[in-house]
């Protein structure tokens, strides 16, 4: 009896599995192929004579008959009890879903009795088993040709000097909602000309501000292995990359800039300058590199028991691992800190507050080159506020959202308020801001520098004086690390004795690299700026309308400033342009940007430098040779396309920084003497007694962009 029931269950399972499989295939089959097809005979269940099969192991009680559905494709229907299913229904194998089907010809039936399993074959109807499906009428579908992608338009920015090569103009994207830079000098390149390329590697995070600016500039993306790129956006360039770079190619990092970005290396370089120059280099809080400096830190804590300290990991970012400590810490904590690699610094006890909240400044700095040193600061930056009001109490030291101003720390706070940026929304009209929007931004957790200026002026604080001090801090910081970056440059090019004079075998030169830094600066109540750290890969994410506007403009201005050279074949006359390519130099692409083709020998430069160093401002101009004027013209051309970036070095006041150089190079001396003699104003002189030699390129445009 038990064996018969098992056999019955086994047969039921087979029928159900067959039905489930048919349903699965039926759902996948396209609608056009779901027409009912003739039943395929089954070798197990049917025979040509309609034989009846019996199984003596099955009980023969007629009251125990069962009915099961079979898929039409198998040619069988195992009928359920008549009282449970009406005519025209087909039941799924789980007896739960009933499918309505059209009238079908009689199908073979399996009857499961207690003693026998009988299969009856119903007679085949005359004609076709199933009526043929109507042939689908052909429908004429209009073939829509694929829309070709529009070609990217490269915008050229001609030089302000006659006969100098143009560069690519990177305009602001529409999405950032920033007022567009002046475009009077813009010239459209031949859109059918050759393509230009950039490469963005996976070594660094991919930001929309970067990718969208490069696309808007007309560049196409290729892999870094494809050497056709004009601009490489990546991490620090390895030596093999620098040795293979051509004069027209640029990359966004200097080799060895970790001497600036690592907190321990930064402190080591600044403390070395502090030992040499004393108070003038008091630009960052006193610190100790752990674990080596642990004994000295213990002595300092004993001398200053009321002092607060802040511990930071050497190479972390976004506020990770930072702790604020008092001088009185347990021996266990002291031993634990002594085992970790990091830096501990004095915590500034009297920070300047905004409405009771601590804040710091993210200042964006662009270094076009270290030889000569050319430094620009973005006129806009970010004011990052903590989300809880400041307290100097020791009991509050564990409150990170009070003592740390990092955006990554405070954005998770429920008190964080996003800045909607009324400038990008265009809510300013006739100099009057909507009150609701102004009130919202006044309580935001991130401000722009323009908003900081308004706050400081309302509280009788000198904004301009503060930023002059910040400029001084930035220049001194860069001078502290310049010797180390110079060594890394020469080492990468396998010419350590040459310093910045080293050149790559394929033509790499000091202007082949540029870098954008994020200086984090804290202001105390005396309006003294303190350097906290330098980010060599500052975040360019657009977490708010304010971020998008500031960072997109920063990227576009930086790319235009550093000067991405165009292919000579793109120097063609464009329809409707005021200037033609005849005003532009027809030099080879490899010679466009180095400016070093006529560089004198090291001995000749040393002699010229000695004469120029003792010359006064007027005599210095007469001593400038062709190489010196090339440096000057190139630098002035950069100033005229700097957009929202302001040059802070060199200037007419650069003499005060000469002692901080390990050795002032000839190029730095030339630019300093040039600015001391009047600088850009000398190009505006149009009289026969002009101090400019006749072979200096004539300035044909005075409009900056």
C-alpha positions as CSV (number, residue, x, y, z in Angstrom):
1,X,0.0,0.0,0.0
2,X,2.8,2.4,0.9
3,X,4.6,1.6,-2.3
4,X,1.5,2.3,-4.4
5,X,1.1,5.7,-2.8
6,X,4.7,6.6,-3.5
7,X,4.3,5.7,-7.1
8,X,1.2,7.8,-7.3
9,X,3.0,10.8,-5.7
10,X,5.9,10.3,-8.1
11,X,3.7,10.5,-11.1
12,X,1.9,13.6,-9.8
13,X,5.2,15.3,-9.3
14,X,6.3,14.5,-12.8
15,X,3.1,15.9,-14.2
16,X,3.4,19.1,-12.1
17,X,7.0,19.6,-13.1
18,X,6.2,19.2,-16.7
19,X,3.4,21.8,-16.4
20,X,5.6,24.2,-14.5
21,X,8.3,23.9,-17.2
22,X,5.8,24.5,-19.9
23,X,4.5,27.6,-18.2
24,X,8.0,29.0,-17.8
25,X,8.8,28.5,-21.4
26,X,5.4,29.9,-22.4
27,X,6.2,33.1,-20.6
28,X,9.6,33.5,-22.2
29,X,8.4,32.7,-25.8
30,X,7.7,35.8,-27.9
31,X,4.1,36.6,-28.5
32,X,4.4,35.8,-32.2
33,X,5.5,32.2,-31.5
34,X,2.9,31.4,-28.9
35,X,0.3,30.1,-31.4
36,X,-0.9,26.7,-30.4
37,X,1.1,23.9,-32.0
38,X,0.1,20.2,-32.7
39,X,0.7,17.9,-29.7
40,X,3.9,16.0,-29.8
41,X,3.3,12.3,-28.9
42,X,5.0,11.1,-25.8
43,X,6.9,7.8,-25.9
44,X,6.0,7.0,-22.3
45,X,2.3,7.7,-22.2
46,X,0.9,7.0,-25.7
47,X,1.2,4.4,-28.4
48,X,-0.1,4.3,-32.0
49,X,-2.9,1.8,-31.0
50,X,-4.1,3.6,-27.9
51,X,-2.9,0.9,-25.5
52,X,-4.1,0.8,-22.0
53,X,-1.4,0.5,-19.4
54,X,-2.0,-1.0,-16.0
55,X,0.0,-1.1,-12.8
56,X,-0.8,-3.8,-10.3
57,X,0.9,-1.9,-7.6
58,X,-1.7,0.9,-7.7
59,X,-4.9,0.5,-5.7
60,X,-8.0,0.1,-7.9
61,X,-10.5,2.0,-5.8
62,X,-12.4,4.1,-8.4
63,X,-13.2,6.7,-5.7
64,X,-9.5,7.6,-5.5
65,X,-9.2,9.0,-9.0
66,X,-7.2,12.2,-9.3
67,X,-6.9,14.7,-12.1
68,X,-3.8,16.8,-13.0
69,X,-3.2,19.3,-15.8
70,X,-0.7,18.6,-18.6
71,X,0.8,21.3,-20.8
72,X,-0.6,21.4,-24.4
73,X,2.9,20.9,-25.8
74,X,3.0,17.4,-24.4
75,X,-0.4,16.5,-26.0
76,X,-1.9,15.4,-22.6
77,X,-4.3,16.9,-20.2
78,X,-4.7,15.3,-16.8
79,X,-8.1,16.5,-15.8
80,X,-8.9,17.7,-12.3
81,X,-12.1,16.8,-10.6
82,X,-15.1,17.9,-12.7
83,X,-16.8,19.7,-9.9
84,X,-13.8,21.9,-9.3
85,X,-13.1,23.1,-12.8
86,X,-15.5,24.4,-15.4
87,X,-15.2,23.7,-19.1
88,X,-12.6,25.8,-20.9
89,X,-10.4,26.1,-17.8
90,X,-6.8,24.9,-17.5
91,X,-5.4,24.5,-14.0
92,X,-1.8,25.1,-13.0
93,X,0.2,22.4,-11.4
94,X,-0.2,23.8,-8.0
95,X,-4.1,23.8,-8.5
96,X,-4.2,27.4,-7.5
97,X,-4.2,29.4,-10.7
98,X,-6.8,28.8,-13.4
99,X,-6.0,29.9,-17.0
100,X,-8.8,30.5,-19.4
101,X,-8.1,28.9,-22.8
102,X,-10.0,28.8,-26.0
103,X,-11.9,25.7,-26.9
104,X,-9.5,22.9,-27.7
105,X,-9.9,19.6,-29.5
106,X,-10.3,16.7,-27.2
107,X,-7.0,15.7,-25.7
108,X,-5.8,12.4,-24.4
109,X,-6.8,11.9,-20.8
110,X,-4.9,10.1,-18.0
111,X,-7.0,8.5,-15.3
112,X,-5.3,7.6,-12.1
113,X,-7.2,4.8,-10.4
114,X,-6.1,2.9,-7.3
115,X,-5.2,-0.2,-9.4
116,X,-4.6,1.1,-12.9
117,X,-3.3,4.1,-14.8
118,X,-5.2,4.4,-18.1
119,X,-4.4,6.6,-21.0
120,X,-7.1,7.2,-23.5
121,X,-6.2,8.7,-26.9
122,X,-9.1,10.7,-28.3
123,X,-9.7,10.5,-32.0
124,X,-7.9,13.1,-34.1
125,X,-10.3,15.6,-35.7
126,X,-10.4,15.9,-39.4
127,X,-8.2,18.6,-40.9
128,X,-5.6,20.5,-39.0
129,X,-5.4,19.8,-35.3
130,X,-5.4,23.6,-34.7
131,X,-6.4,26.2,-37.0
132,X,-3.5,28.0,-38.6
133,X,-2.8,31.4,-37.2
134,X,-3.4,34.3,-39.4
135,X,-0.3,35.6,-41.1
136,X,0.7,38.8,-39.4
137,X,0.5,41.7,-41.9
138,X,3.8,43.4,-42.5
139,X,3.8,46.8,-41.0
140,X,6.0,49.4,-42.6
141,X,8.0,51.1,-39.9
142,X,9.8,54.3,-40.8
143,X,13.5,53.8,-40.3
144,X,14.8,56.7,-38.1
145,X,18.5,57.2,-38.9
146,X,20.6,57.4,-35.7
147,X,21.3,60.9,-34.6
148,X,25.1,61.5,-34.6
149,X,26.6,62.9,-31.5
150,X,27.5,66.6,-31.9
151,X,31.2,67.3,-32.2
152,X,32.8,69.1,-29.3
153,X,33.8,72.6,-30.0
154,X,37.2,73.7,-28.9
155,X,37.4,77.4,-28.0
156,X,40.8,79.1,-28.5
157,X,42.0,81.9,-26.4
158,X,44.6,83.9,-28.5
159,X,47.5,85.5,-26.7
160,X,47.5,89.2,-25.9
161,X,50.8,89.4,-27.7
162,X,51.3,89.2,-31.4
163,X,52.8,86.0,-32.7
164,X,52.3,84.0,-29.5
165,X,50.4,80.7,-29.6
166,X,46.8,80.4,-28.3
167,X,45.6,78.0,-25.6
168,X,42.3,76.3,-24.9
169,X,39.6,78.4,-23.2
170,X,37.6,76.4,-20.6
171,X,34.3,78.2,-20.0
172,X,32.0,77.6,-17.0
173,X,29.5,74.9,-17.4
174,X,25.8,75.9,-17.4
175,X,25.1,73.6,-14.5
176,X,27.2,75.5,-12.1
177,X,25.0,78.6,-12.6
178,X,28.0,80.9,-12.3
179,X,28.2,84.1,-14.4
180,X,30.3,83.4,-17.5
181,X,33.8,84.8,-17.8
182,X,34.4,87.5,-20.5
183,X,34.5,85.9,-23.9
184,X,35.6,88.9,-26.1
185,X,38.9,87.2,-27.0
186,X,37.4,83.8,-27.7
187,X,38.0,82.2,-31.2
188,X,36.3,79.0,-32.3
189,X,38.6,76.4,-33.6
190,X,37.8,74.4,-36.7
191,X,35.2,71.9,-35.5
192,X,36.2,69.5,-38.3
193,X,39.8,69.7,-37.3
194,X,41.7,67.0,-35.4
195,X,40.4,65.9,-31.9
196,X,42.3,66.7,-28.7
197,X,42.3,64.4,-25.7
198,X,42.6,64.1,-22.0
199,X,43.1,61.2,-19.7
200,X,41.6,60.7,-16.2
201,X,43.0,57.6,-14.3
202,X,41.4,55.6,-11.6
203,X,44.2,56.6,-9.2
204,X,42.2,59.6,-8.1
205,X,38.5,60.2,-7.5
206,X,36.5,61.3,-10.5
207,X,34.7,64.6,-9.9
208,X,32.0,66.1,-12.2
209,X,33.6,69.5,-11.9
210,X,36.7,68.1,-13.6
211,X,35.1,65.8,-16.2
212,X,32.4,68.3,-17.3
213,X,35.0,71.2,-17.6
214,X,37.2,69.0,-19.8
215,X,34.3,68.0,-22.0
216,X,33.1,71.5,-22.3
217,X,36.7,72.5,-23.4
218,X,36.2,70.2,-26.4
219,X,38.5,67.4,-25.2
220,X,37.8,63.6,-25.6
221,X,38.8,61.0,-23.1
222,X,41.4,58.3,-23.7
223,X,43.2,55.9,-21.5
224,X,46.5,57.0,-20.0
225,X,48.3,54.3,-22.0
226,X,47.2,56.2,-25.1
227,X,49.9,58.9,-25.3
228,X,47.7,61.3,-27.4
229,X,46.4,63.1,-24.3
230,X,47.3,66.8,-23.8
231,X,46.2,66.7,-20.1
232,X,46.6,63.9,-17.6
233,X,44.5,64.1,-14.4
234,X,45.9,61.6,-12.0
235,X,48.0,61.1,-8.9
236,X,51.7,62.0,-8.5
237,X,53.5,61.3,-11.8
238,X,55.9,58.4,-11.6
239,X,59.5,58.9,-13.0
240,X,58.8,56.9,-16.2
241,X,55.8,59.1,-17.0
242,X,57.8,62.3,-16.6
243,X,60.6,61.0,-18.8
244,X,58.0,60.2,-21.5
245,X,56.1,63.4,-21.4
246,X,56.3,65.8,-24.4
247,X,56.6,69.6,-24.0
248,X,52.9,70.1,-24.9
249,X,51.6,67.7,-22.3
250,X,50.6,68.6,-18.7
251,X,49.7,66.7,-15.6
252,X,48.0,68.0,-12.4
253,X,50.6,67.0,-9.8
254,X,54.2,67.8,-9.1
255,X,56.4,64.8,-8.1
256,X,57.1,64.8,-4.4
257,X,54.3,67.1,-3.3
258,X,53.6,64.8,-0.5
259,X,56.2,66.9,1.3
260,X,53.4,69.4,1.5
261,X,50.4,67.1,1.9
262,X,51.6,64.7,4.6
263,X,51.1,66.4,8.0
264,X,54.4,65.1,9.4
265,X,56.4,66.2,6.4
266,X,54.7,69.6,6.4
267,X,55.6,70.1,10.0
268,X,59.1,68.9,9.5
269,X,59.7,71.4,6.6
270,X,58.1,74.4,8.4
271,X,59.9,73.7,11.7
272,X,63.2,73.6,9.8
273,X,62.5,77.1,8.5
274,X,61.3,78.2,11.9
275,X,64.6,77.2,13.4
276,X,66.4,79.4,10.8
277,X,64.2,82.4,10.7
278,X,62.4,82.4,14.1
279,X,59.1,84.3,14.6
280,X,58.7,85.2,11.0
281,X,57.9,81.5,10.3
282,X,55.5,81.2,13.2
283,X,52.7,80.1,10.8
284,X,51.5,76.8,12.3
285,X,51.0,75.6,15.9
286,X,53.8,74.0,17.7
287,X,53.9,70.3,17.2
288,X,55.7,67.0,17.7
289,X,55.9,64.0,15.4
290,X,55.1,60.8,17.2
291,X,56.3,58.4,18.2
292,X,59.8,59.8,18.0
293,X,58.8,63.1,19.6
294,X,56.9,61.6,22.5
295,X,59.5,62.5,25.2
296,X,59.6,66.1,24.0
297,X,55.8,66.2,24.1
298,X,55.7,64.9,27.7
299,X,58.1,67.7,28.7
300,X,55.9,70.3,27.0
301,X,52.7,69.0,28.6
302,X,54.4,69.3,32.0
303,X,55.4,72.9,31.4
304,X,51.9,73.8,30.1
305,X,49.4,71.9,32.2
306,X,46.5,74.0,31.0
307,X,47.2,73.6,27.3
308,X,45.0,71.7,24.9
309,X,46.4,69.5,22.1
310,X,45.1,68.0,18.9
311,X,46.4,64.7,17.5
312,X,46.2,63.8,13.8
313,X,47.2,60.8,11.8
314,X,50.0,61.6,9.3
315,X,48.2,60.7,6.1
316,X,44.5,60.7,6.8
317,X,41.8,63.1,5.6
318,X,38.2,64.1,6.2
319,X,38.8,64.4,10.0
320,X,39.5,60.7,10.4
321,X,41.3,59.8,13.6
322,X,41.6,63.3,15.0
323,X,41.4,63.8,18.8
324,X,41.4,66.8,21.0
325,X,43.3,66.2,24.3
326,X,44.1,68.0,27.5
327,X,47.6,68.0,29.0
328,X,46.5,65.7,31.7
329,X,46.1,62.3,30.1
330,X,46.5,58.9,31.7
331,X,49.7,56.9,31.4
332,X,47.8,54.3,29.4
333,X,46.6,56.9,26.8
334,X,50.1,58.4,26.7
335,X,51.7,55.1,25.9
336,X,49.0,54.4,23.3
337,X,49.6,57.7,21.6
338,X,53.4,57.0,21.7
339,X,52.9,53.9,19.6
340,X,50.9,55.5,16.9
341,X,52.4,57.4,13.9
342,X,51.0,60.9,13.8
343,X,51.5,64.5,14.8
344,X,50.3,66.3,17.9
345,X,50.0,70.1,17.9
346,X,48.9,72.8,20.2
347,X,45.2,73.4,20.0
348,X,44.4,77.1,19.3
349,X,42.5,78.1,22.4
350,X,41.1,81.4,21.1
351,X,39.6,80.8,17.7
352,X,37.6,83.6,16.0
353,X,33.9,82.6,16.1
354,X,31.0,83.3,13.8
355,X,27.8,83.7,15.8
356,X,29.4,81.5,18.5
357,X,30.6,78.7,16.1
358,X,34.1,77.8,15.4
359,X,35.2,77.9,11.7
360,X,38.1,77.5,9.4
361,X,38.8,78.5,5.8
362,X,39.4,76.3,2.8
363,X,41.7,78.5,0.6
364,X,42.3,77.2,-2.9
365,X,45.8,77.8,-4.3
366,X,47.1,77.1,-7.8
367,X,50.8,76.7,-8.4
368,X,51.5,77.1,-12.1
369,X,55.2,76.3,-11.6
370,X,57.9,76.2,-8.9
371,X,60.6,77.4,-11.4
372,X,59.9,80.2,-11.6
373,X,57.5,80.2,-8.6
374,X,54.1,81.5,-9.7
375,X,51.3,81.3,-7.2
376,X,47.6,82.2,-7.6
377,X,44.8,82.2,-5.0
378,X,41.2,81.7,-5.9
379,X,39.1,84.8,-5.0
380,X,36.4,82.5,-3.7
381,X,36.7,79.7,-1.1
382,X,34.8,78.0,1.6
383,X,34.1,79.0,5.2
384,X,33.4,75.8,7.1
385,X,31.5,76.1,10.4
386,X,31.1,73.6,13.2
387,X,27.5,72.7,14.0
388,X,27.6,73.1,17.8
389,X,28.5,76.3,19.6
390,X,32.1,76.5,20.8
391,X,33.2,75.9,24.4
392,X,36.7,75.7,25.7
393,X,35.7,73.4,28.6
394,X,37.7,70.2,29.0
395,X,34.4,68.3,29.3
396,X,33.5,69.2,25.7
397,X,36.7,67.9,24.1
398,X,35.0,64.7,22.8
399,X,32.4,66.7,20.9
400,X,33.8,66.4,17.4
401,X,31.1,68.6,15.8
402,X,32.1,71.5,18.2
403,X,35.9,71.4,17.8
404,X,36.3,70.0,14.3
405,X,35.2,72.1,11.3
406,X,35.7,69.4,8.7
407,X,32.7,69.1,6.3
408,X,32.9,65.3,6.4
409,X,32.4,65.4,10.2
410,X,29.7,68.0,10.4
411,X,27.6,67.0,7.4
412,X,26.2,64.0,9.4
413,X,25.0,66.3,12.2
414,X,21.2,67.0,12.3
415,X,22.2,70.6,12.9
416,X,24.0,70.9,9.6
417,X,22.4,73.5,7.3
418,X,23.2,73.5,3.6
419,X,24.0,76.7,1.8
420,X,21.6,77.2,-1.2
421,X,23.9,79.8,-2.7
422,X,21.7,82.8,-3.7
423,X,24.3,83.9,-6.3
424,X,24.0,80.7,-8.4
425,X,20.2,80.9,-8.1
426,X,20.2,84.4,-9.3
427,X,18.1,85.7,-6.4
428,X,20.1,88.9,-6.2
429,X,18.5,91.7,-8.1
430,X,19.7,95.3,-8.2
431,X,22.0,94.5,-5.3
432,X,19.1,93.6,-3.0
433,X,18.9,90.0,-1.7
434,X,15.7,88.3,-0.9
435,X,15.3,88.3,2.9
436,X,14.3,84.7,3.3
437,X,17.3,83.5,1.3
438,X,19.7,85.8,3.1
439,X,18.4,84.6,6.5
440,X,18.9,81.0,5.4
441,X,22.5,81.5,4.3
442,X,23.3,83.4,7.5
443,X,22.6,80.2,9.4
444,X,24.2,77.8,6.9
445,X,27.1,75.6,7.9
446,X,29.2,76.6,4.9
447,X,29.8,80.1,3.6
448,X,31.6,81.7,0.7
449,X,34.4,84.3,1.1
450,X,32.0,87.0,0.0
451,X,29.7,86.1,2.8
452,X,32.6,86.2,5.2
453,X,33.6,89.6,4.0
454,X,30.1,90.9,4.7
455,X,30.1,89.4,8.2
456,X,33.6,90.9,9.0
457,X,32.7,94.3,7.7
458,X,29.5,94.3,9.8
459,X,31.6,93.5,12.9
460,X,34.4,96.0,12.1
461,X,36.9,93.4,11.2
462,X,39.5,94.0,8.5
463,X,38.9,91.4,5.8
464,X,41.6,92.7,3.4
465,X,44.3,92.8,6.1
466,X,43.4,89.2,7.1
467,X,43.9,87.9,3.6
468,X,47.2,89.7,3.1
469,X,48.4,87.7,6.1
470,X,47.0,84.5,4.5
471,X,48.9,85.3,1.3
472,X,52.1,85.6,3.4
473,X,51.4,82.2,5.1
474,X,50.8,80.5,1.7
475,X,54.0,81.8,0.1
476,X,56.1,80.9,3.1
477,X,54.6,77.4,3.2
478,X,55.4,76.8,-0.5
479,X,59.0,78.2,-0.1
480,X,59.5,75.7,2.8
481,X,58.8,72.7,0.6
482,X,60.2,74.0,-2.7
483,X,63.7,72.4,-2.2
484,X,62.2,69.0,-1.5
485,X,60.0,69.1,-4.6
486,X,63.0,70.3,-6.7
487,X,65.0,67.3,-5.5
488,X,62.1,64.9,-6.4
489,X,61.8,66.5,-9.9
490,X,65.6,66.1,-10.6
491,X,65.6,62.6,-9.2
492,X,62.7,61.5,-11.4
493,X,64.5,62.8,-14.5
494,X,67.8,61.1,-13.4
495,X,69.7,64.4,-13.2
496,X,69.9,65.3,-9.5
497,X,72.6,67.9,-9.9
498,X,70.6,69.9,-12.3
499,X,67.7,70.7,-10.0
500,X,65.0,72.5,-11.9
501,X,67.2,72.8,-14.9
502,X,66.7,69.0,-15.5
503,X,64.7,68.2,-18.6
504,X,62.9,65.0,-19.7
505,X,64.3,63.0,-22.6
506,X,61.0,63.6,-24.5
507,X,60.8,67.3,-23.5
508,X,59.3,67.6,-20.0
509,X,60.0,70.9,-18.3
510,X,59.0,72.6,-15.0
511,X,55.8,74.0,-16.6
512,X,54.7,70.4,-17.5
513,X,53.2,70.1,-14.0
514,X,50.7,72.2,-12.1
515,X,48.8,71.7,-8.9
516,X,45.8,72.9,-7.0
517,X,46.0,72.9,-3.2
518,X,43.4,73.3,-0.5
519,X,45.0,75.2,2.4
520,X,43.0,74.8,5.7
521,X,43.5,78.0,7.8
522,X,42.2,78.8,11.3
523,X,41.8,82.4,12.4
524,X,42.2,83.4,16.0
525,X,40.7,86.4,17.8
526,X,43.8,88.6,16.9
527,X,43.0,87.9,13.2
528,X,46.2,85.8,12.9
529,X,45.9,83.0,10.5
530,X,47.3,79.5,11.5
531,X,48.0,76.8,8.9
532,X,46.3,73.5,9.9
533,X,47.1,71.4,6.9
534,X,47.4,71.4,3.1
535,X,45.4,69.1,0.9
536,X,47.2,68.2,-2.3
537,X,44.0,66.5,-3.6
538,X,41.3,68.8,-2.3
539,X,37.7,67.6,-2.7
540,X,36.0,68.9,-5.8
541,X,32.6,67.3,-5.1
542,X,29.5,69.4,-5.5
543,X,27.5,68.6,-2.4
544,X,25.6,71.9,-2.6
545,X,24.9,74.7,-5.1
546,X,27.7,76.7,-3.4
547,X,30.2,73.9,-3.8
548,X,29.3,73.4,-7.5
549,X,29.7,77.1,-8.4
550,X,33.0,77.6,-6.6
551,X,34.6,74.4,-7.6
552,X,33.5,74.3,-11.2
553,X,34.8,77.8,-11.7
554,X,38.1,76.9,-9.9
555,X,38.7,73.9,-12.3
556,X,37.9,75.9,-15.4
557,X,40.0,78.9,-14.4
558,X,42.9,76.6,-13.5
559,X,42.8,74.7,-16.8
560,X,42.7,78.0,-18.7
561,X,45.5,79.5,-16.6
562,X,48.0,76.7,-17.0
563,X,47.6,76.9,-20.8
564,X,46.7,73.6,-22.6
565,X,48.4,74.1,-26.0
566,X,46.4,73.5,-29.2
567,X,47.5,71.5,-32.2
568,X,49.0,73.7,-34.9
569,X,46.4,72.4,-37.4
570,X,43.7,74.0,-35.4
571,X,45.1,77.5,-36.0
572,X,42.7,78.3,-38.8
573,X,40.6,81.3,-39.6
574,X,37.2,81.0,-38.2
575,X,34.0,82.6,-39.6
576,X,33.1,85.8,-37.7
577,X,36.3,86.0,-35.7
578,X,37.9,89.3,-35.2
579,X,41.4,87.8,-35.2
580,X,42.8,85.2,-37.6
581,X,45.4,82.6,-37.2
582,X,47.9,84.8,-38.9
583,X,48.3,86.6,-35.6
584,X,49.3,83.3,-33.9
585,X,52.7,81.7,-34.0
586,X,53.1,78.7,-36.4
587,X,55.4,76.8,-34.1
588,X,55.4,73.1,-33.7
589,X,53.1,71.7,-31.0
590,X,56.1,70.3,-29.1
591,X,57.6,73.8,-28.8
592,X,54.5,75.7,-27.7
593,X,54.7,75.7,-24.0
594,X,58.2,75.0,-22.8
595,X,59.7,78.4,-23.5
596,X,63.1,76.8,-23.0
597,X,64.3,76.3,-26.6
598,X,66.7,79.3,-26.3
599,X,67.6,78.7,-22.7
600,X,71.3,79.7,-22.1
601,X,73.8,77.4,-20.5
602,X,74.1,77.2,-16.7
603,X,77.3,79.3,-16.7
604,X,75.8,82.0,-18.9
605,X,72.7,82.2,-16.6
606,X,75.0,82.5,-13.5
607,X,76.8,85.5,-15.1
608,X,73.6,87.3,-16.1
609,X,72.1,86.6,-12.7
610,X,75.1,88.2,-10.9
611,X,74.8,91.4,-13.0
612,X,71.0,91.6,-12.7
613,X,71.0,91.0,-8.9
614,X,72.9,94.3,-8.2
615,X,71.0,96.4,-10.8
616,X,68.4,98.9,-9.9
617,X,64.9,98.8,-11.2
618,X,65.6,101.0,-14.3
619,X,68.9,99.3,-15.2
620,X,67.4,95.9,-14.8
621,X,65.2,96.2,-17.8
622,X,68.2,97.0,-20.0
623,X,69.8,93.8,-18.8
624,X,67.0,91.6,-19.8
625,X,67.9,89.3,-22.7
626,X,65.6,87.4,-25.1
627,X,65.2,84.5,-22.7
628,X,64.2,86.9,-19.9
629,X,61.6,88.6,-22.0
630,X,60.2,85.2,-23.0
631,X,59.7,84.5,-19.3
632,X,58.0,87.9,-18.8
633,X,55.7,87.6,-21.8
634,X,54.6,84.1,-20.8
635,X,53.9,85.2,-17.2
636,X,51.9,88.3,-18.3
637,X,49.9,86.2,-20.8
638,X,48.9,83.9,-17.8
639,X,47.8,87.0,-15.8
640,X,45.5,88.0,-18.6
641,X,43.6,84.7,-18.6
642,X,43.6,84.0,-14.9
643,X,39.8,84.5,-14.5
644,X,38.9,84.3,-10.8
645,X,42.5,83.5,-9.7
646,X,44.7,86.3,-8.3
647,X,48.4,86.2,-8.5
648,X,50.1,86.5,-5.1
649,X,53.6,85.7,-6.2
650,X,55.6,87.2,-7.7
651,X,54.6,90.8,-7.0
652,X,56.3,94.2,-6.5
653,X,56.8,93.2,-2.8
654,X,58.5,89.9,-3.5
655,X,61.8,91.2,-2.2
656,X,60.8,90.3,1.4
657,X,60.8,86.6,0.5
658,X,64.2,86.4,-1.1
659,X,65.9,85.3,2.2
660,X,63.6,82.3,2.4
661,X,64.8,80.8,-1.0
662,X,67.5,78.2,-0.8
663,X,68.8,80.1,-3.9
664,X,66.8,82.6,-6.0
665,X,66.9,81.3,-9.5
666,X,67.4,83.5,-12.6
667,X,63.8,83.2,-13.7
668,X,62.6,84.2,-10.2
669,X,65.0,87.2,-10.2
670,X,63.8,88.3,-13.6
671,X,60.1,88.3,-12.6
672,X,60.8,90.1,-9.4
673,X,62.8,92.8,-11.1
674,X,60.1,93.1,-13.7
675,X,57.4,93.7,-11.2
676,X,59.5,96.1,-9.1
677,X,60.0,98.2,-12.3
678,X,56.3,98.5,-12.9
679,X,55.4,95.1,-14.3
680,X,52.3,94.9,-16.5
681,X,52.0,98.7,-16.6
682,X,55.0,98.9,-18.9
683,X,53.1,97.1,-21.6
684,X,50.6,100.0,-21.7
685,X,53.3,102.6,-22.6
686,X,52.9,103.6,-26.3
687,X,55.7,106.1,-26.8
688,X,59.0,106.0,-28.7
689,X,60.9,106.1,-25.4
690,X,59.4,102.8,-24.1
691,X,61.8,100.7,-22.2
692,X,60.7,97.6,-24.1
693,X,63.1,96.4,-26.8
694,X,61.7,96.5,-30.3
695,X,61.9,92.7,-30.7
696,X,59.6,92.1,-27.7
697,X,56.2,91.0,-29.1
698,X,53.7,93.8,-29.4
699,X,50.7,93.6,-27.1
700,X,47.6,93.7,-29.3
701,X,44.9,93.1,-26.7
702,X,44.4,94.6,-23.2
703,X,41.2,92.7,-22.3
704,X,41.6,90.0,-19.6
705,X,39.4,87.0,-19.2
